[in-house]
Amino acid sequence: MIEITLDGHVLHVAPGTTVAAALYLGGDGGSRTSVSGERRAPLCGMGICQECRVTIDGQRRLACQTPCAAGMTVATRS
């Protein structure tokens, strides 16, 4: 298992787990908050819809296209 930080909470996931899957394993499944305040979740799972944008180690990236790495910090809320 590898350890990542998701919105300030430590989460252990199996190697090869995408950040999108980690959102469901350790959080509410949401990847961001819409302008109306509703949580948004990954939709297409292949990087086309852009709904899974999160901040990973300070950079905006697609959660569905990014595998978890040891020590990674993921933020879904700004």
C-alpha positions as CSV (number, residue, x, y, z in Angstrom):
1,M,0.0,0.0,0.0
2,I,1.1,3.6,-0.6
3,E,0.2,6.6,1.4
4,I,-1.3,9.8,-0.1
5,T,-2.9,12.8,1.5
6,L,-6.4,13.6,0.3
7,D,-7.8,16.9,1.5
8,G,-5.6,16.8,4.6
9,H,-6.4,13.2,5.5
10,V,-4.0,10.3,5.1
11,L,-5.2,7.5,2.8
12,H,-3.6,4.2,2.0
13,V,-4.2,2.9,-1.5
14,A,-2.9,0.0,-3.6
15,P,-0.2,0.8,-6.2
16,G,-1.8,1.6,-9.6
17,T,-4.9,3.2,-8.1
18,T,-5.9,6.4,-9.9
19,V,-6.5,9.5,-8.0
20,A,-10.1,9.4,-9.2
21,A,-10.6,6.0,-7.5
22,A,-8.9,7.3,-4.4
23,L,-11.5,10.1,-4.2
24,Y,-14.2,7.4,-3.8
25,L,-12.1,5.3,-1.4
26,G,-11.2,8.2,1.0
27,G,-13.6,11.0,0.4
28,D,-17.0,11.9,-0.9
29,G,-16.1,11.0,-4.4
30,G,-16.1,14.6,-5.5
31,S,-13.2,16.1,-7.4
32,R,-14.2,19.8,-7.1
33,T,-17.0,22.2,-6.0
34,S,-19.0,23.9,-8.7
35,V,-19.7,27.7,-8.7
36,S,-23.2,26.9,-7.2
37,G,-21.5,25.0,-4.3
38,E,-22.4,21.5,-5.4
39,R,-19.7,18.8,-5.4
40,R,-18.8,17.5,-8.8
41,A,-17.4,14.0,-9.5
42,P,-15.4,12.4,-12.3
43,L,-17.8,11.6,-15.2
44,C,-16.1,10.1,-18.3
45,G,-13.1,8.4,-16.7
46,M,-10.9,9.0,-19.7
47,G,-9.9,12.7,-19.5
48,I,-12.3,14.3,-21.9
49,C,-15.0,15.9,-19.7
50,Q,-12.5,17.6,-17.3
51,E,-14.8,17.1,-14.3
52,C,-12.1,15.3,-12.3
53,R,-9.7,18.3,-12.1
54,V,-7.9,18.4,-8.8
55,T,-4.8,19.9,-7.4
56,I,-2.0,17.4,-7.1
57,D,1.2,18.5,-5.5
58,G,0.3,22.1,-6.3
59,Q,-0.6,21.5,-10.0
60,R,-4.0,21.1,-11.6
61,R,-4.3,17.7,-13.1
62,L,-7.0,15.2,-14.1
63,A,-7.6,12.6,-11.4
64,C,-8.8,9.9,-13.8
65,Q,-5.5,10.1,-15.7
66,T,-3.1,10.3,-12.7
67,P,-1.9,7.2,-10.8
68,C,-1.4,7.7,-7.0
69,A,2.3,8.0,-5.9
70,A,3.7,7.7,-2.5
71,G,3.7,11.0,-0.7
72,M,1.3,12.7,-3.1
73,T,-0.9,15.5,-1.8
74,V,-4.3,15.9,-3.4
75,A,-6.7,18.8,-2.8
76,T,-10.2,18.9,-4.2
77,R,-11.3,22.1,-2.4
78,S,-9.6,25.4,-2.8
